[in-house]
Amino acid sequence: MSDVLAAITQVGILTFVVAGMGAMGLGLTVGAIARPLADGRLVVGVLVANFVVVPLTALAVTRLVPMDDASAAAVVLVGCCAGAPFLPTLAGLAKADAATAVGVMVLLMVLTVAYAPFVVPLLLEGATVAAGDIASSLVLFMLVPLGAGLVVRARYRGAADRMVGGFRHASSAGLAIGIVAGLLATWRDVLGSIGSWVFVGTAAVLVVGLAVGWLAGLGRSGSDRQLLGLATAQRNVSAALVIAASLDTDAMVRTLVAALVIPIVLIVAAGELGRRAAGAASEAADPAES
């Protein structure tokens, strides 16, 4: 039964990623995605937050608390891997700008391919990082659907408008199926991890990521700063799991636990931000009623 649930989880997450990237491409243009990256201050802030502050925080936590090796490995891995395909979904929940989300996501994902093989082996003895393994999944499941959607949008806008809703629904359904099946498949591992320090380390990465991402957006709108906080807190757990496979089973399990905890917490946080944004927009539209 666990093998079936694991297979369902993989299919659900792949559907979420591929359909979500396709939907982003169908709904956006290359110019809209690239525009936020023309802001040099934003790019520098995002890179420092994701590839300096968060990894150092993860490493510091593993040194400051009596963490077992498997938990320490998981925390370092999620700390070092940035750029998750989950960010556009969080942007939608938070009522943030989708183009900025995709631009930042692509930037972080591409740089993680170059960053992780160099940094992770320095921090984790025995870790093997094959850049090709990370890059292949990035290109096949993320960049190809995004690029295909952008081409359709550029050449057949009417068709793109008709298709984008279906892709979004498929992505949302895949996410729901993947999370539920993943929890059913790994609940014993999650319960077995209770009492370990992996939750403390994961919480530290989340909190620091939200804070430094928000600071990286100084000078931009409040919604952009919130988005950058979500972007920095949401780590690339897919890349982390690829690397964890080169370690032992315990490290893989701890990384999987972090991979489930992070998106669930951020879904709740993004949903709350979205509700506040909707409430503020409603009050601004009808000030007499407030």
Secondary structure, 3 states (H helix, E strand, C coil): CHHHHHHHHHHHHHHHHHHHHHHHHHHCCHHHHHHHHHCHHHHHHHHHHHHHHHHHHHHHHHHHCCCCHHHHHHHHHHHHCECCCCHHHHHHHCCCCHHHHHHHHHHHHHHHHHHHHHHHHHHCCCCCCCHHHHHHHHHHHHHHHHHHHHHHHHHCHHHHHHHHHHHHHHHHHHHHHHHHHHHHHHHHHHHHHCCCCHHHHHHHHHHHHHHHHHHHCCCCCHHHHHHHHHHHHCECHHHHHHHHCCCCHHHHHHHHHHHHHHHHHHHHHHHHHHHHHHHHHHHHHCCCCC
